[in-house]
Amino acid sequence: MRADRATPSILIVLFLPENNGDWLLHTEDHLITKRCAYWVSLKGLSKSSSSTNVTVDVPKSNVFSPGSLRGMMSKYSINGVFP
């Protein structure tokens, strides 16, 4: 995920409720996920010495929401910088 590529990538971590039947509610009018998701860009991170496990710090200030996604896409489309 750290590789340089034309299309930038982000890691999104979604925290789910303990009961897996409670995390998603959907109807014709709504799609609701419970709990919260956070994101982090892996661009520029140094290579890990481990080939099996890597710890990535995902700041709780990076809430993944419709507004934050729009902001990332807007910044990328204007400046070519992501995020």
C-alpha positions, 0 to 999 in steps of 0.5 A, spaced: 500 500 500 505 504 500 508 504 493 508 510 489 502 509 484 498 514 479 492 513 484 493 515 491 491 510 496 489 510 504 488 505 509 481 505 512 480 502 519 472 501 521 471 499 528 465 494 529 460 493 535 462 486 538 455 483 535 456 483 528 449 483 527 449 490 529 454 494 525 450 495 519 442 497 518 439 498 511 433 500 508 431 503 501 432 509 505 438 508 509 445 505 509 447 506 516 454 503 519 455 503 527 461 505 530 466 509 527 472 509 521 479 512 521 483 513 515 491 514 514 495 515 508 501 510 507 505 515 502 512 516 504 512 511 510 518 507 511 519 500 509 518 495 514 523 490 516 517 485 517 514 481 512 508 479 516 506 484 521 506 491 520 503 496 526 500 503 523 498 508 527 491 511 525 490 518 528 483 518 531 483 525 529 482 522 522 475 521 522 473 518 515 466 521 513 463 523 507 465 530 509 473 528 510 472 524 503 470 530 499 475 534 502 481 529 500 478 528 493 477 536 492 485 537 495 487 532 490 483 534 484 486 541 485 493 540 488 495 533 486 496 532 493 493 526 497 491 527 502 
